Amino acid sequence: AAGVIQSPRHLIKEKRETATLKCYPIPRHDTVYWYQQGPGQDPQFLISFYEKMQSDKGSIPDRFSAQQFSDYHSELNMSSLELGDSALYFCASRYWAGNTEAFFGQGTRLTVV
Amino acid sequence: KNEVEQSPQNLTAQEGEFITINCSYSVGISALHWLQQHPGGGIVSLFMLSSGKKKHGRLIATINIQEKHSSLHITASHPRDSAVYICAAHFGNEKLTFGTGTRLTIIP
């Protein structure tokens, strides 16, 4: 069965560079959640989308932006990268109606050097 | 405020022992997930529960809606079960709220 796909799996960037992370949800899932997990830390909610509209916003820095496209995949754009942005970024997808299970991607491990 | 608490934070056990990890939440939820994360790895969803009990191999998850409590049990634990186990709750249709995780170490 298809799972949530994230790309790339690993990414190394230098300070002040830009990174784009992609999340491809389970087919027919209309909701995507983005989370950031720093080393040894709990996942922190960044932002979510439902039907291509932002549905909720958490602790996402102003340097970050995200969107959900017509095919429901989502991209997290990160600019002016800082060392503290090094983390595992994972997304989860869900079908909003019907209280269904959320499925998780494997995550993108971003290292800022 | 939507809160999820887990216990214990760290758990070390001998191979073969029966393991229980607990999760409590503050208000009514629509669903609760049990997740597994190996060091440096991504997150794997083990179970989603909204009521009752689920079993998969040596893993069992239960939820008591009235007591706002869920447990994850591992029978005949094995060193490969060593990981961080996280419970995460959906409060309505909101984002998942994560517990702090339980770091499980199984010693051969």
Interface residues (C-beta under 8 A of the other chain):
Chain A: Y33 Y35 D42 P43 F45 S48 D56 G58 L88 F90 A92 W96 N99 E101 A102 F103 F104 G105 Q106 G107 R109
Chain B: S30 A31 H33 L35 G40 G41 G42 I43 V44 S45 M48 S50 I86 H90 N93 E94 K95 L96 F98 G99 T100 G101
